[in-house]
Amino acid sequence: MQVSNIANEIHPSLTRRLFDKAKEYDNVIDLTLGDPDYPTPPEVCEAGCKAIREGKTKYTANAGLLELRTAVAEKVKNETGIEYDPSKNVIITVGAMGALYLLIKSYINEGDEVLIPAPYWINYGQMVTMSGGVPVAVSSDKEGFALSTELLEKAVTPRTRMMIINTPCNPTGEVYTKESLEAIAKIAKKNTLLVVADEAYSCILFDDAKFTSIIDIPGMRDLTILVNSFSKRYSMTGWRVGYAVGDENIISAMTRFQENVASCCPQSSQYAAIAALRGSQDSVDEMVKGYQRRRDMVVEGINKIDKLSCRKPQGTFYVFVDISKTGMNSSDFSFDLLDKAQVAVVPGITYGEDGDSYVRIALTRNDEEIREAIYRMGKYINSL
Ligand code: PLP
């Protein structure tokens, strides 16, 4: 049967092919997935189970439980000082992915362009395409992948309506500086662009890195939709809870879309999310410490391997490794590494052309596996 034209434009990712290939080998160390190995904190699990035991197993309001929306608005207020009305400006979604898709669907018309600083999380581009829009990748400053505001400005056309920023950034781990955010804000204001601020990794920061949200920049409140997730912060990837906060009309449109695609985020997951936000944040701090320890291990190990190098990411749980000196592109490198050393990494081309001389390592396996993976990568490079 013939599927839709848009469906034909959505191809399985290279990561998926690599993931499937990895299953053919024994003893693979899989460093591809941004899915934390840490368990969901027990008190969060208990809140979800308690909700189920108490029969809270039905639909909720399409925008989510008001109690959770209130907890989200309080978190945003605590972190930024900006007040949002939980009954009008907040929607709880099926993961941040749900929020991003509903948001793009709610705002983009056929042919509208969406700027995405590269390298970027592949799903943004796919979601824009799925919504009839045109994703426009904007190259970054190669030195450290800092955002190039000059290139960003040049990429604006009369069709541009939206910009998606992600700080800390998957895959590079870059944390946008306040100055970069101010420059983005200037472009957004000048051209009336809606800024989608994907802050899924905002709590995973290392050393003295400081996170700034773009809504902290004066005049950006009305032009920004914040998107966030419980997946990374609380190791809750499978609970599928995320949210968006911002303009009432846009949140209302997203809620109407949600009514027709998912109805709502599962009720038990929403109760778990309330416990996550309202409870102690000690386990988050522990996880971040663990990621930092693993980051240090990987950065030190990779930079000792001939032909490989990487910068120290300031946030997220990824390390973006420069493989250019091997002479291979990122796809050939990743499949060859899997074949010869049984280590699975994500080819950087997945994040746009700019990433093709890089591979992404996720710090979501235990220390021992990560150590072994680095050892195998060293051995593999020596064998080339
Ligand atoms: N945003 C970024 C940048 C991500 O890397 C991911 C997941 O990898 C998501 C959003 C999706 O998060 P969720 O699990 O809440 O859908």
Residues whose N, C-alpha, C, O or C-beta is under 5 A from the ligand:
A	BS01	PLP	G34 V94 G95 A96 M97 G98 W121 N166 N170 D198 A200 S229 F230 S231 T237 V241 G242
